[in-house]
Amino acid sequence: MSEKIKHEKLIDSINYQDGSIVSKQIIKKPNGNITLFAFAKDESLTEHTSPYEAIVYLVDGEMEIVIGGNPHYIKAGEYLIMPADIPHGLKAVSNSKMLLTMIK
């Protein structure tokens, strides 16, 4: 088998850092990426757009995700689909870990 097999507990795969956002790329392929993020409480990503659909799965904590001006609150164990080409931004309501899957 030529590919590496990796087995980890997702929540333990990344650590929080006070006052910052930490990211860990899990998979990067031409047709999409999977990235794990750890947001310290109140950290945010400013509004931006992406030409690709994405799924945010919240592993830990609570986040506010604003899509097209409308706020959505997700908690650990929930996911949200973000459509392509619509402005969105994220803010950690508490320390939060999220898995972002972007499909190109």
Biopython code that builds the backbone (N, CA, C, O; Angstrom):
import numpy as np
from Bio.PDB.StructureBuilder import StructureBuilder

atoms = [
    (1, "MET", "N", (0.848, -1.173, 0.000)),
    (1, "MET", "CA", (0.000, 0.000, 0.000)),
    (1, "MET", "C", (0.897, 1.240, 0.000)),
    (1, "MET", "O", (1.769, 1.377, 0.858)),
    (2, "SER", "N", (0.683, 2.142, -0.960)),
    (2, "SER", "CA", (1.571, 3.287, -1.110)),
    (2, "SER", "C", (1.183, 4.494, -0.257)),
    (2, "SER", "O", (2.030, 5.343, 0.021)),
    (3, "GLU", "N", (-0.077, 4.588, 0.161)),
    (3, "GLU", "CA", (-0.512, 5.736, 0.957)),
    (3, "GLU", "C", (-0.298, 5.478, 2.441)),
    (3, "GLU", "O", (-0.381, 4.343, 2.910)),
    (4, "LYS", "N", (-0.019, 6.562, 3.175)),
    (4, "LYS", "CA", (0.109, 6.464, 4.623)),
    (4, "LYS", "C", (-1.270, 6.335, 5.258)),
    (4, "LYS", "O", (-2.217, 7.018, 4.868)),
    (5, "ILE", "N", (-1.362, 5.473, 6.214)),
    (5, "ILE", "CA", (-2.585, 5.352, 7.004)),
    (5, "ILE", "C", (-2.336, 6.078, 8.314)),
    (5, "ILE", "O", (-1.332, 5.841, 8.986)),
    (6, "LYS", "N", (-3.259, 6.965, 8.672)),
    (6, "LYS", "CA", (-3.113, 7.732, 9.900)),
    (6, "LYS", "C", (-4.371, 7.560, 10.723)),
    (6, "LYS", "O", (-5.481, 7.655, 10.197)),
    (7, "HIS", "N", (-4.207, 7.310, 11.999)),
    (7, "HIS", "CA", (-5.333, 7.092, 12.891)),
    (7, "HIS", "C", (-5.107, 7.931, 14.146)),
    (7, "HIS", "O", (-4.205, 7.644, 14.933)),
    (8, "GLU", "N", (-5.920, 8.961, 14.332)),
    (8, "GLU", "CA", (-5.806, 9.836, 15.487)),
    (8, "GLU", "C", (-7.190, 10.218, 15.970)),
    (8, "GLU", "O", (-8.164, 10.139, 15.222)),
    (9, "LYS", "N", (-7.268, 10.629, 17.210)),
    (9, "LYS", "CA", (-8.494, 11.210, 17.730)),
    (9, "LYS", "C", (-8.500, 12.665, 17.283)),
    (9, "LYS", "O", (-7.603, 13.424, 17.649)),
    (10, "LEU", "N", (-9.496, 13.065, 16.499)),
    (10, "LEU", "CA", (-9.528, 14.377, 15.879)),
    (10, "LEU", "C", (-9.372, 15.515, 16.887)),
    (10, "LEU", "O", (-8.596, 16.442, 16.654)),
    (11, "ILE", "N", (-10.084, 15.460, 17.979)),
    (11, "ILE", "CA", (-10.054, 16.533, 18.973)),
    (11, "ILE", "C", (-8.658, 16.717, 19.584)),
    (11, "ILE", "O", (-8.317, 17.812, 20.031)),
    (12, "ASP", "N", (-7.863, 15.663, 19.603)),
    (12, "ASP", "CA", (-6.514, 15.733, 20.173)),
    (12, "ASP", "C", (-5.439, 16.041, 19.129)),
    (12, "ASP", "O", (-4.261, 16.133, 19.473)),
    (13, "SER", "N", (-5.822, 16.200, 17.880)),
    (13, "SER", "CA", (-4.858, 16.385, 16.788)),
    (13, "SER", "C", (-4.326, 17.812, 16.673)),
    (13, "SER", "O", (-3.389, 18.072, 15.919)),
    (14, "ILE", "N", (-4.931, 18.738, 17.430)),
    (14, "ILE", "CA", (-4.514, 20.141, 17.391)),
    (14, "ILE", "C", (-4.750, 20.745, 18.765)),
    (14, "ILE", "O", (-5.678, 20.354, 19.473)),
    (15, "ASN", "N", (-3.910, 21.696, 19.139)),
    (15, "ASN", "CA", (-4.020, 22.319, 20.462)),
    (15, "ASN", "C", (-4.371, 23.796, 20.336)),
    (15, "ASN", "O", (-4.051, 24.449, 19.343)),
    (16, "TYR", "N", (-5.034, 24.301, 21.364)),
    (16, "TYR", "CA", (-5.336, 25.734, 21.435)),
    (16, "TYR", "C", (-4.086, 26.513, 21.790)),
    (16, "TYR", "O", (-3.206, 26.015, 22.493)),
    (17, "GLN", "N", (-4.015, 27.760, 21.290)),
    (17, "GLN", "CA", (-2.987, 28.713, 21.701)),
    (17, "GLN", "C", (-3.711, 30.014, 22.011)),
    (17, "GLN", "O", (-4.452, 30.532, 21.176)),
    (18, "ASP", "N", (-3.498, 30.542, 23.209)),
    (18, "ASP", "CA", (-4.157, 31.778, 23.623)),
    (18, "ASP", "C", (-3.985, 32.867, 22.585)),
    (18, "ASP", "O", (-2.884, 33.094, 22.082)),
    (19, "GLY", "N", (-5.082, 33.541, 22.268)),
    (19, "GLY", "CA", (-5.041, 34.688, 21.384)),
    (19, "GLY", "C", (-4.722, 34.397, 19.934)),
    (19, "GLY", "O", (-4.316, 35.299, 19.202)),
    (20, "SER", "N", (-4.898, 33.150, 19.499)),
    (20, "SER", "CA", (-4.555, 32.864, 18.104)),
    (20, "SER", "C", (-5.421, 31.758, 17.506)),
    (20, "SER", "O", (-6.217, 31.104, 18.180)),
    (21, "ILE", "N", (-5.219, 31.589, 16.206)),
    (21, "ILE", "CA", (-5.855, 30.518, 15.442)),
    (21, "ILE", "C", (-4.743, 29.603, 14.957)),
    (21, "ILE", "O", (-3.774, 30.060, 14.352)),
    (22, "VAL", "N", (-4.884, 28.317, 15.222)),
    (22, "VAL", "CA", (-3.897, 27.325, 14.800)),
    (22, "VAL", "C", (-4.558, 26.471, 13.711)),
    (22, "VAL", "O", (-5.730, 26.113, 13.822)),
    (23, "SER", "N", (-3.802, 26.152, 12.668)),
    (23, "SER", "CA", (-4.351, 25.286, 11.623)),
    (23, "SER", "C", (-3.406, 24.134, 11.339)),
    (23, "SER", "O", (-2.191, 24.245, 11.504)),
    (24, "LYS", "N", (-3.988, 23.032, 10.911)),
    (24, "LYS", "CA", (-3.222, 21.826, 10.572)),
    (24, "LYS", "C", (-3.874, 21.206, 9.343)),
    (24, "LYS", "O", (-5.005, 20.726, 9.402)),
    (25, "GLN", "N", (-3.149, 21.221, 8.233)),
    (25, "GLN", "CA", (-3.685, 20.632, 7.021)),
    (25, "GLN", "C", (-3.587, 19.110, 7.123)),
    (25, "GLN", "O", (-2.516, 18.559, 7.378)),
    (26, "ILE", "N", (-4.714, 18.448, 6.922)),
    (26, "ILE", "CA", (-4.766, 16.992, 7.024)),
    (26, "ILE", "C", (-4.609, 16.362, 5.640)),
    (26, "ILE", "O", (-3.859, 15.402, 5.462)),
    (27, "ILE", "N", (-5.332, 16.923, 4.659)),
    (27, "ILE", "CA", (-5.237, 16.442, 3.282)),
    (27, "ILE", "C", (-5.238, 17.649, 2.350)),
    (27, "ILE", "O", (-6.036, 18.572, 2.515)),
    (28, "LYS", "N", (-4.346, 17.632, 1.379)),
    (28, "LYS", "CA", (-4.329, 18.648, 0.325)),
    (28, "LYS", "C", (-4.238, 17.919, -1.000)),
    (28, "LYS", "O", (-3.232, 17.276, -1.302)),
    (29, "LYS", "N", (-5.292, 18.024, -1.785)),
    (29, "LYS", "CA", (-5.375, 17.369, -3.091)),
    (29, "LYS", "C", (-5.855, 18.387, -4.116)),
    (29, "LYS", "O", (-6.423, 19.413, -3.739)),
    (30, "PRO", "N", (-5.640, 18.127, -5.405)),
    (30, "PRO", "CA", (-6.100, 19.070, -6.431)),
    (30, "PRO", "C", (-7.612, 19.334, -6.380)),
    (30, "PRO", "O", (-8.060, 20.419, -6.751)),
    (31, "ASN", "N", (-8.391, 18.360, -5.929)),
    (31, "ASN", "CA", (-9.842, 18.522, -5.915)),
    (31, "ASN", "C", (-10.414, 18.947, -4.559)),
    (31, "ASN", "O", (-11.634, 18.997, -4.401)),
    (32, "GLY", "N", (-9.555, 19.254, -3.575)),
    (32, "GLY", "CA", (-10.054, 19.738, -2.300)),
    (32, "GLY", "C", (-9.058, 19.587, -1.171)),
    (32, "GLY", "O", (-8.034, 18.917, -1.302)),
    (33, "ASN", "N", (-9.384, 20.230, -0.048)),
    (33, "ASN", "CA", (-8.527, 20.214, 1.134)),
    (33, "ASN", "C", (-9.355, 19.912, 2.378)),
    (33, "ASN", "O", (-10.548, 20.212, 2.436)),
    (34, "ILE", "N", (-8.700, 19.314, 3.370)),
    (34, "ILE", "CA", (-9.295, 19.125, 4.690)),
    (34, "ILE", "C", (-8.312, 19.716, 5.688)),
    (34, "ILE", "O", (-7.153, 19.308, 5.758)),
    (35, "THR", "N", (-8.799, 20.691, 6.463)),
    (35, "THR", "CA", (-7.944, 21.404, 7.405)),
    (35, "THR", "C", (-8.619, 21.452, 8.764)),
    (35, "THR", "O", (-9.818, 21.710, 8.863)),
    (36, "LEU", "N", (-7.847, 21.204, 9.806)),
    (36, "LEU", "CA", (-8.317, 21.281, 11.181)),
    (36, "LEU", "C", (-7.853, 22.603, 11.768)),
    (36, "LEU", "O", (-6.694, 22.986, 11.607)),
    (37, "PHE", "N", (-8.755, 23.302, 12.450)),
    (37, "PHE", "CA", (-8.445, 24.588, 13.073)),
    (37, "PHE", "C", (-8.747, 24.552, 14.556)),
    (37, "PHE", "O", (-9.678, 23.873, 14.991)),
    (38, "ALA", "N", (-7.959, 25.283, 15.335)),
    (38, "ALA", "CA", (-8.236, 25.532, 16.753)),
    (38, "ALA", "C", (-8.278, 27.043, 16.937)),
    (38, "ALA", "O", (-7.270, 27.724, 16.750)),
    (39, "PHE", "N", (-9.437, 27.563, 17.301)),
    (39, "PHE", "CA", (-9.634, 28.990, 17.525)),
    (39, "PHE", "C", (-9.689, 29.252, 19.023)),
    (39, "PHE", "O", (-10.480, 28.627, 19.729)),
    (40, "ALA", "N", (-8.862, 30.164, 19.515)),
    (40, "ALA", "CA", (-9.008, 30.625, 20.889)),
    (40, "ALA", "C", (-10.299, 31.449, 20.953)),
    (40, "ALA", "O", (-10.716, 32.029, 19.950)),
    (41, "LYS", "N", (-10.921, 31.499, 22.113)),
    (41, "LYS", "CA", (-12.168, 32.253, 22.303)),
    (41, "LYS", "C", (-12.007, 33.666, 21.744)),
    (41, "LYS", "O", (-10.987, 34.320, 21.961)),
    (42, "ASP", "N", (-13.023, 34.122, 21.028)),
    (42, "ASP", "CA", (-13.124, 35.455, 20.426)),
    (42, "ASP", "C", (-12.231, 35.671, 19.207)),
    (42, "ASP", "O", (-12.258, 36.756, 18.626)),
    (43, "GLU", "N", (-11.444, 34.681, 18.802)),
    (43, "GLU", "CA", (-10.662, 34.809, 17.569)),
    (43, "GLU", "C", (-11.612, 34.647, 16.376)),
    (43, "GLU", "O", (-12.637, 33.972, 16.475)),
    (44, "SER", "N", (-11.259, 35.271, 15.253)),
    (44, "SER", "CA", (-12.172, 35.238, 14.113)),
    (44, "SER", "C", (-11.422, 35.285, 12.787)),
    (44, "SER", "O", (-10.253, 35.662, 12.718)),
    (45, "LEU", "N", (-12.128, 34.893, 11.752)),
    (45, "LEU", "CA", (-11.682, 35.083, 10.372)),
    (45, "LEU", "C", (-12.622, 36.117, 9.775)),
    (45, "LEU", "O", (-13.840, 35.943, 9.805)),
    (46, "THR", "N", (-12.065, 37.187, 9.236)),
    (46, "THR", "CA", (-12.896, 38.242, 8.675)),
    (46, "THR", "C", (-13.648, 37.736, 7.453)),
    (46, "THR", "O", (-13.289, 36.729, 6.843)),
    (47, "GLU", "N", (-14.690, 38.461, 7.121)),
    (47, "GLU", "CA", (-15.534, 38.080, 5.997)),
    (47, "GLU", "C", (-14.712, 37.951, 4.715)),
    (47, "GLU", "O", (-13.891, 38.810, 4.393)),
    (48, "HIS", "N", (-14.952, 36.863, 3.999)),
    (48, "HIS", "CA", (-14.268, 36.598, 2.738)),
    (48, "HIS", "C", (-15.156, 35.701, 1.888)),
    (48, "HIS", "O", (-16.194, 35.231, 2.355)),
    (49, "THR", "N", (-14.761, 35.465, 0.656)),
    (49, "THR", "CA", (-15.507, 34.555, -0.211)),
    (49, "THR", "C", (-14.572, 33.458, -0.709)),
    (49, "THR", "O", (-13.349, 33.595, -0.685)),
    (50, "SER", "N", (-15.173, 32.386, -1.151)),
    (50, "SER", "CA", (-14.433, 31.280, -1.751)),
    (50, "SER", "C", (-15.219, 30.799, -2.962)),
    (50, "SER", "O", (-16.448, 30.759, -2.924)),
    (51, "PRO", "N", (-14.531, 30.438, -4.027)),
    (51, "PRO", "CA", (-15.243, 29.930, -5.197)),
    (51, "PRO", "C", (-15.694, 28.474, -5.034)),
    (51, "PRO", "O", (-16.248, 27.882, -5.960)),
    (52, "TYR", "N", (-15.450, 27.903, -3.848)),
    (52, "TYR", "CA", (-15.757, 26.485, -3.617)),
    (52, "TYR", "C", (-16.723, 26.310, -2.450)),
    (52, "TYR", "O", (-16.727, 27.106, -1.511)),
    (53, "GLU", "N", (-17.541, 25.261, -2.519)),
    (53, "GLU", "CA", (-18.376, 24.881, -1.383)),
    (53, "GLU", "C", (-17.491, 24.336, -0.277)),
    (53, "GLU", "O", (-16.419, 23.787, -0.534)),
    (54, "ALA", "N", (-17.949, 24.494, 0.952)),
    (54, "ALA", "CA", (-17.180, 23.974, 2.082)),
    (54, "ALA", "C", (-18.139, 23.496, 3.162)),
    (54, "ALA", "O", (-19.264, 23.978, 3.289)),
    (55, "ILE", "N", (-17.653, 22.531, 3.933)),
    (55, "ILE", "CA", (-18.399, 22.037, 5.093)),
    (55, "ILE", "C", (-17.556, 22.305, 6.322)),
    (55, "ILE", "O", (-16.381, 21.944, 6.375)),
    (56, "VAL", "N", (-18.170, 22.945, 7.315)),
    (56, "VAL", "CA", (-17.529, 23.158, 8.603)),
    (56, "VAL", "C", (-18.159, 22.173, 9.578)),
    (56, "VAL", "O", (-19.372, 22.189, 9.788)),
    (57, "TYR", "N", (-17.337, 21.317, 10.173)),
    (57, "TYR", "CA", (-17.795, 20.404, 11.221)),
    (57, "TYR", "C", (-17.149, 20.862, 12.520)),
    (57, "TYR", "O", (-15.923, 20.913, 12.616)),
    (58, "LEU", "N", (-17.956, 21.194, 13.516)),
    (58, "LEU", "CA", (-17.413, 21.682, 14.775)),
    (58, "LEU", "C", (-17.112, 20.494, 15.686)),
    (58, "LEU", "O", (-18.008, 19.754, 16.092)),
    (59, "VAL", "N", (-15.844, 20.336, 15.990)),
    (59, "VAL", "CA", (-15.347, 19.232, 16.814)),
    (59, "VAL", "C", (-15.495, 19.562, 18.297)),
    (59, "VAL", "O", (-15.777, 18.682, 19.111)),
    (60, "ASP", "N", (-15.300, 20.848, 18.646)),
    (60, "ASP", "CA", (-15.319, 21.288, 20.039)),
    (60, "ASP", "C", (-15.755, 22.746, 20.084)),
    (60, "ASP", "O", (-15.429, 23.510, 19.176)),
    (61, "GLY", "N", (-16.480, 23.142, 21.112)),
    (61, "GLY", "CA", (-16.816, 24.542, 21.324)),
    (61, "GLY", "C", (-18.078, 25.007, 20.635)),
    (61, "GLY", "O", (-18.984, 24.223, 20.352)),
    (62, "GLU", "N", (-18.117, 26.331, 20.365)),
    (62, "GLU", "CA", (-19.262, 26.974, 19.730)),
    (62, "GLU", "C", (-18.745, 28.122, 18.870)),
    (62, "GLU", "O", (-17.869, 28.880, 19.284)),
    (63, "MET", "N", (-19.308, 28.237, 17.658)),
    (63, "MET", "CA", (-18.891, 29.298, 16.741)),
    (63, "MET", "C", (-20.094, 30.015, 16.169)),
    (63, "MET", "O", (-21.180, 29.451, 16.032)),
    (64, "GLU", "N", (-19.866, 31.290, 15.834)),
    (64, "GLU", "CA", (-20.826, 32.053, 15.056)),
    (64, "GLU", "C", (-20.258, 32.136, 13.650)),
    (64, "GLU", "O", (-19.129, 32.586, 13.452)),
    (65, "ILE", "N", (-21.039, 31.701, 12.682)),
    (65, "ILE", "CA", (-20.638, 31.772, 11.282)),
    (65, "ILE", "C", (-21.661, 32.637, 10.561)),
    (65, "ILE", "O", (-22.847, 32.310, 10.515)),
    (66, "VAL", "N", (-21.191, 33.737, 10.003)),
    (66, "VAL", "CA", (-22.071, 34.649, 9.278)),
    (66, "VAL", "C", (-21.910, 34.369, 7.793)),
    (66, "VAL", "O", (-20.808, 34.448, 7.250)),
    (67, "ILE", "N", (-23.027, 34.037, 7.138)),
    (67, "ILE", "CA", (-23.030, 33.736, 5.704)),
    (67, "ILE", "C", (-24.018, 34.678, 5.033)),
    (67, "ILE", "O", (-25.208, 34.671, 5.348)),
    (68, "GLY", "N", (-23.524, 35.478, 4.117)),
    (68, "GLY", "CA", (-24.396, 36.422, 3.423)),
    (68, "GLY", "C", (-25.106, 37.371, 4.372)),
    (68, "GLY", "O", (-26.243, 37.770, 4.120)),
    (69, "GLY", "N", (-24.439, 37.734, 5.462)),
    (69, "GLY", "CA", (-25.014, 38.653, 6.440)),
    (69, "GLY", "C", (-25.898, 38.007, 7.494)),
    (69, "GLY", "O", (-26.358, 38.692, 8.408)),
    (70, "ASN", "N", (-26.147, 36.708, 7.391)),
    (70, "ASN", "CA", (-27.014, 36.001, 8.347)),
    (70, "ASN", "C", (-26.181, 35.154, 9.305)),
    (70, "ASN", "O", (-25.413, 34.301, 8.860)),
    (71, "PRO", "N", (-26.322, 35.380, 10.631)),
    (71, "PRO", "CA", (-25.543, 34.599, 11.604)),
    (71, "PRO", "C", (-26.122, 33.202, 11.824)),
    (71, "PRO", "O", (-27.337, 33.006, 11.857)),
    (72, "HIS", "N", (-25.220, 32.249, 11.972)),
    (72, "HIS", "CA", (-25.583, 30.860, 12.290)),
    (72, "HIS", "C", (-24.694, 30.435, 13.449)),
    (72, "HIS", "O", (-23.490, 30.688, 13.432)),
    (73, "TYR", "N", (-25.273, 29.798, 14.450)),
    (73, "TYR", "CA", (-24.510, 29.337, 15.603)),
    (73, "TYR", "C", (-24.446, 27.821, 15.558)),
    (73, "TYR", "O", (-25.472, 27.146, 15.479)),
    (74, "ILE", "N", (-23.227, 27.290, 15.608)),
    (74, "ILE", "CA", (-23.073, 25.838, 15.632)),
    (74, "ILE", "C", (-22.273, 25.441, 16.865)),
    (74, "ILE", "O", (-21.405, 26.172, 17.342)),
    (75, "LYS", "N", (-22.600, 24.257, 17.357)),
    (75, "LYS", "CA", (-21.943, 23.710, 18.549)),
    (75, "LYS", "C", (-21.268, 22.393, 18.192)),
    (75, "LYS", "O", (-21.510, 21.821, 17.129)),
    (76, "ALA", "N", (-20.424, 21.928, 19.091)),
    (76, "ALA", "CA", (-19.700, 20.663, 18.887)),
    (76, "ALA", "C", (-20.661, 19.571, 18.432)),
    (76, "ALA", "O", (-21.743, 19.393, 18.992)),
    (77, "GLY", "N", (-20.236, 18.848, 17.405)),
    (77, "GLY", "CA", (-21.036, 17.756, 16.868)),
    (77, "GLY", "C", (-21.943, 18.174, 15.718)),
    (77, "GLY", "O", (-22.587, 17.327, 15.097)),
    (78, "GLU", "N", (-22.000, 19.473, 15.427)),
    (78, "GLU", "CA", (-22.849, 19.970, 14.346)),
    (78, "GLU", "C", (-21.994, 20.388, 13.154)),
    (78, "GLU", "O", (-20.797, 20.638, 13.292)),
    (79, "TYR", "N", (-22.628, 20.460, 11.979)),
    (79, "TYR", "CA", (-21.925, 20.931, 10.797)),
    (79, "TYR", "C", (-22.770, 21.963, 10.067)),
    (79, "TYR", "O", (-23.976, 22.075, 10.289)),
    (80, "LEU", "N", (-22.111, 22.713, 9.193)),
    (80, "LEU", "CA", (-22.761, 23.742, 8.397)),
    (80, "LEU", "C", (-22.150, 23.703, 7.010)),
    (80, "LEU", "O", (-20.931, 23.604, 6.870)),
    (81, "ILE", "N", (-22.981, 23.781, 5.986)),
    (81, "ILE", "CA", (-22.496, 23.839, 4.610)),
    (81, "ILE", "C", (-22.451, 25.299, 4.193)),
    (81, "ILE", "O", (-23.441, 26.020, 4.316)),
    (82, "MET", "N", (-21.298, 25.731, 3.699)),
    (82, "MET", "CA", (-21.130, 27.097, 3.224)),
    (82, "MET", "C", (-21.096, 27.076, 1.700)),
    (82, "MET", "O", (-20.205, 26.468, 1.107)),
    (83, "PRO", "N", (-22.067, 27.740, 1.059)),
    (83, "PRO", "CA", (-22.093, 27.744, -0.402)),
    (83, "PRO", "C", (-20.943, 28.551, -0.996)),
    (83, "PRO", "O", (-20.377, 29.425, -0.340)),
    (84, "ALA", "N", (-20.615, 28.252, -2.218)),
    (84, "ALA", "CA", (-19.565, 28.988, -2.932)),
    (84, "ALA", "C", (-20.015, 30.420, -3.224)),
    (84, "ALA", "O", (-21.204, 30.695, -3.384)),
    (85, "ASP", "N", (-19.044, 31.314, -3.288)),
    (85, "ASP", "CA", (-19.227, 32.695, -3.748)),
    (85, "ASP", "C", (-20.144, 33.563, -2.888)),
    (85, "ASP", "O", (-20.589, 34.614, -3.349)),
    (86, "ILE", "N", (-20.437, 33.158, -1.660)),
    (86, "ILE", "CA", (-21.225, 33.982, -0.743)),
    (86, "ILE", "C", (-20.306, 34.392, 0.405)),
    (86, "ILE", "O", (-19.669, 33.533, 1.014)),
    (87, "PRO", "N", (-20.222, 35.700, 0.715)),
    (87, "PRO", "CA", (-19.324, 36.143, 1.790)),
    (87, "PRO", "C", (-19.649, 35.458, 3.116)),
    (87, "PRO", "O", (-20.811, 35.283, 3.481)),
    (88, "HIS", "N", (-18.584, 35.077, 3.824)),
    (88, "HIS", "CA", (-18.764, 34.437, 5.124)),
    (88, "HIS", "C", (-17.595, 34.798, 6.042)),
    (88, "HIS", "O", (-16.492, 35.097, 5.583)),
    (89, "GLY", "N", (-17.862, 34.764, 7.332)),
    (89, "GLY", "CA", (-16.860, 35.019, 8.347)),
    (89, "GLY", "C", (-17.157, 34.153, 9.558)),
    (89, "GLY", "O", (-18.287, 33.699, 9.738)),
    (90, "LEU", "N", (-16.141, 33.920, 10.396)),
    (90, "LEU", "CA", (-16.296, 33.016, 11.540)),
    (90, "LEU", "C", (-15.753, 33.670, 12.806)),
    (90, "LEU", "O", (-14.767, 34.405, 12.762)),
    (91, "LYS", "N", (-16.412, 33.393, 13.945)),
    (91, "LYS", "CA", (-15.919, 33.869, 15.234)),
    (91, "LYS", "C", (-16.151, 32.782, 16.274)),
    (91, "LYS", "O", (-17.237, 32.207, 16.356)),
    (92, "ALA", "N", (-15.124, 32.510, 17.063)),
    (92, "ALA", "CA", (-15.226, 31.506, 18.126)),
    (92, "ALA", "C", (-15.926, 32.125, 19.339)),
    (92, "ALA", "O", (-15.411, 33.071, 19.935)),
    (93, "VAL", "N", (-17.085, 31.602, 19.701)),
    (93, "VAL", "CA", (-17.819, 32.048, 20.878)),
    (93, "VAL", "C", (-17.108, 31.528, 22.133)),
    (93, "VAL", "O", (-17.115, 32.176, 23.179)),
    (94, "SER", "N", (-16.503, 30.359, 22.009)),
    (94, "SER", "CA", (-15.665, 29.770, 23.058)),
    (94, "SER", "C", (-14.461, 29.144, 22.353)),
    (94, "SER", "O", (-14.420, 29.137, 21.122)),
    (95, "ASN", "N", (-13.490, 28.622, 23.084)),
    (95, "ASN", "CA", (-12.424, 27.863, 22.426)),
    (95, "ASN", "C", (-13.098, 26.835, 21.529)),
    (95, "ASN", "O", (-13.971, 26.093, 21.979)),
    (96, "SER", "N", (-12.701, 26.788, 20.275)),
    (96, "SER", "CA", (-13.403, 25.931, 19.306)),
    (96, "SER", "C", (-12.423, 25.260, 18.356)),
    (96, "SER", "O", (-11.424, 25.849, 17.943)),
    (97, "LYS", "N", (-12.732, 24.024, 18.025)),
    (97, "LYS", "CA", (-11.985, 23.285, 17.021)),
    (97, "LYS", "C", (-12.947, 22.911, 15.899)),
    (97, "LYS", "O", (-14.041, 22.401, 16.141)),
    (98, "MET", "N", (-12.514, 23.179, 14.654)),
    (98, "MET", "CA", (-13.383, 22.860, 13.520)),
    (98, "MET", "C", (-12.589, 22.181, 12.418)),
    (98, "MET", "O", (-11.401, 22.435, 12.218)),
    (99, "LEU", "N", (-13.288, 21.315, 11.718)),
    (99, "LEU", "CA", (-12.733, 20.634, 10.570)),
    (99, "LEU", "C", (-13.380, 21.256, 9.340)),
    (99, "LEU", "O", (-14.602, 21.231, 9.193)),
    (100, "LEU", "N", (-12.555, 21.814, 8.458)),
    (100, "LEU", "CA", (-13.033, 22.447, 7.248)),
    (100, "LEU", "C", (-12.714, 21.542, 6.062)),
    (100, "LEU", "O", (-11.555, 21.205, 5.820)),
    (101, "THR", "N", (-13.752, 21.155, 5.328)),
    (101, "THR", "CA", (-13.588, 20.354, 4.119)),
    (101, "THR", "C", (-14.029, 21.211, 2.947)),
    (101, "THR", "O", (-15.190, 21.610, 2.862)),
    (102, "MET", "N", (-13.096, 21.495, 2.037)),
    (102, "MET", "CA", (-13.378, 22.316, 0.876)),
    (102, "MET", "C", (-13.296, 21.451, -0.371)),
    (102, "MET", "O", (-12.288, 20.791, -0.624)),
    (103, "ILE", "N", (-14.376, 21.465, -1.146)),
    (103, "ILE", "CA", (-14.435, 20.682, -2.371)),
    (103, "ILE", "C", (-14.289, 21.626, -3.555)),
    (103, "ILE", "O", (-15.041, 22.592, -3.684)),
    (104, "LYS", "N", (-13.320, 21.346, -4.417)),
    (104, "LYS", "CA", (-13.106, 22.202, -5.601)),
    (104, "LYS", "C", (-13.873, 21.662, -6.776)),
    (104, "LYS", "O", (-13.825, 22.238, -7.863)),
]
sb = StructureBuilder()
sb.init_structure("model")
sb.init_model(0)
sb.init_chain("A")
sb.init_seg("    ")
for serial, (resi, resn, name, xyz) in enumerate(atoms, 1):
    if name == "N":
        sb.init_residue(resn, " ", resi, " ")
    sb.init_atom(name, np.array(xyz, "f"), 0.0, 1.0, " ", f" {name:<3s}", serial, name[0])
structure = sb.get_structure()
